[in-house]
Amino acid sequence: MTKELTYEHVLHLLGKSQCDTFIQQVTILLTLVHEVMQEKSLNKSDFTFTQYDEGHILIAGIKGDI
């Protein structure tokens, strides 16, 4: 089952995780999000994420015109 997540949910999962690989992957993902936020003048709330059964989290959508 996949789950829809907000930026805050992703941060919460990152803080709870003890898996180095997961922490590294989510840190890279959030770094990308911050780069896009700065480049396109977006907010954290403009991003939605999906967490897949395997645990991977991907950007599911970006609100606004990018």
Secondary structure, DSSP 4 states (H G I P E B T S, - for coil): --EEE-HHHHHHHHHH---HHHHHHHHHHHHHHHHHHHHHT--GGGEEEEE-TTS-EEEEEE-S--
